[in-house]
Amino acid sequence: MSTALLGLARRRVDLTVVVVDNRGGGIFSFLPAAALLDRDRYELLFATPQDVDPAALARVHGLVAETVDEGAALGPALREATAAGGPRVVVVRTERDANVGVHDEIHAAVAAALTTGG
């Protein structure tokens, strides 16, 4: 993330970067290995949790950054960032397991709709 932010504060662009902070490795939670390996092994090999504060990292690059801890706060944070203009970062904290659960619910709903035709 850090190299992607290099020089962004100097650019005259209205851009809000949304960072999903699941402590890293969240995308691997969707792979079969997440269910096949014991939790400690999975964390070591795939998740590789990070203890970096993405908002603080953005601020080091001279950017305005905000962290939200729940989905309901994301909309207002995005509206505020958009209204203010310029490059900004909004960090959304999530839990990997919860992300997978929501994904599974959506997948099941889509599959059911396709099966029943509606």
Contacts in CASP RR format, 6 or more apart in sequence:
PFRMAT RR
TARGET T0000
AUTHOR 0000-0000-0000
METHOD contacts of the structure
MODEL  1
MSTALLGLARRRVDLTVVVVDNRGGGIFSFLPAAALLDRDRYELLFATPQ
DVDPAALARVHGLVAETVDEGAALGPALREATAAGGPRVVVVRTERDANV
GVHDEIHAAVAAALTTGG
1 19 0 8 1.000
1 54 0 8 1.000
1 57 0 8 1.000
2 57 0 8 1.000
2 60 0 8 1.000
2 61 0 8 1.000
4 17 0 8 1.000
5 17 0 8 1.000
5 57 0 8 1.000
5 58 0 8 1.000
5 61 0 8 1.000
5 63 0 8 1.000
5 89 0 8 1.000
6 61 0 8 1.000
7 61 0 8 1.000
8 15 0 8 1.000
8 17 0 8 1.000
8 61 0 8 1.000
8 63 0 8 1.000
8 87 0 8 1.000
9 61 0 8 1.000
9 62 0 8 1.000
9 63 0 8 1.000
9 87 0 8 1.000
11 87 0 8 1.000
12 86 0 8 1.000
13 86 0 8 1.000
13 87 0 8 1.000
14 82 0 8 1.000
14 85 0 8 1.000
14 86 0 8 1.000
14 87 0 8 1.000
15 86 0 8 1.000
15 87 0 8 1.000
15 88 0 8 1.000
16 78 0 8 1.000
16 81 0 8 1.000
16 82 0 8 1.000
16 87 0 8 1.000
16 88 0 8 1.000
16 89 0 8 1.000
16 90 0 8 1.000
17 58 0 8 1.000
17 87 0 8 1.000
17 88 0 8 1.000
17 89 0 8 1.000
17 90 0 8 1.000
18 74 0 8 1.000
18 78 0 8 1.000
18 89 0 8 1.000
18 90 0 8 1.000
18 91 0 8 1.000
18 92 0 8 1.000
19 54 0 8 1.000
19 58 0 8 1.000
19 89 0 8 1.000
19 90 0 8 1.000
19 91 0 8 1.000
19 92 0 8 1.000
20 92 0 8 1.000
20 94 0 8 1.000
21 54 0 8 1.000
21 67 0 8 1.000
21 91 0 8 1.000
21 92 0 8 1.000
21 93 0 8 1.000
21 94 0 8 1.000
22 93 0 8 1.000
22 94 0 8 1.000
22 95 0 8 1.000
22 96 0 8 1.000
22 99 0 8 1.000
23 47 0 8 1.000
23 49 0 8 1.000
23 50 0 8 1.000
23 51 0 8 1.000
23 96 0 8 1.000
24 47 0 8 1.000
24 48 0 8 1.000
24 49 0 8 1.000
24 50 0 8 1.000
24 96 0 8 1.000
25 46 0 8 1.000
25 47 0 8 1.000
25 48 0 8 1.000
25 49 0 8 1.000
25 96 0 8 1.000
26 47 0 8 1.000
26 96 0 8 1.000
26 99 0 8 1.000
28 34 0 8 1.000
28 46 0 8 1.000
28 47 0 8 1.000
29 46 0 8 1.000
29 47 0 8 1.000
29 96 0 8 1.000
29 97 0 8 1.000
29 99 0 8 1.000
29 100 0 8 1.000
30 100 0 8 1.000
30 103 0 8 1.000
31 46 0 8 1.000
33 42 0 8 1.000
33 45 0 8 1.000
33 46 0 8 1.000
34 42 0 8 1.000
34 46 0 8 1.000
34 100 0 8 1.000
37 45 0 8 1.000
37 46 0 8 1.000
43 49 0 8 1.000
47 96 0 8 1.000
53 67 0 8 1.000
54 65 0 8 1.000
54 67 0 8 1.000
54 89 0 8 1.000
54 91 0 8 1.000
55 65 0 8 1.000
55 66 0 8 1.000
55 67 0 8 1.000
55 89 0 8 1.000
55 91 0 8 1.000
56 65 0 8 1.000
58 64 0 8 1.000
58 65 0 8 1.000
58 89 0 8 1.000
58 91 0 8 1.000
59 65 0 8 1.000
63 87 0 8 1.000
63 88 0 8 1.000
63 89 0 8 1.000
64 81 0 8 1.000
64 84 0 8 1.000
64 87 0 8 1.000
64 88 0 8 1.000
64 89 0 8 1.000
65 88 0 8 1.000
65 89 0 8 1.000
65 90 0 8 1.000
65 91 0 8 1.000
66 77 0 8 1.000
66 80 0 8 1.000
66 81 0 8 1.000
66 88 0 8 1.000
66 89 0 8 1.000
66 90 0 8 1.000
66 91 0 8 1.000
67 90 0 8 1.000
67 91 0 8 1.000
67 92 0 8 1.000
67 93 0 8 1.000
68 74 0 8 1.000
68 77 0 8 1.000
68 90 0 8 1.000
68 91 0 8 1.000
68 92 0 8 1.000
68 93 0 8 1.000
69 93 0 8 1.000
71 92 0 8 1.000
74 90 0 8 1.000
74 92 0 8 1.000
77 90 0 8 1.000
78 90 0 8 1.000
81 88 0 8 1.000
81 90 0 8 1.000
END
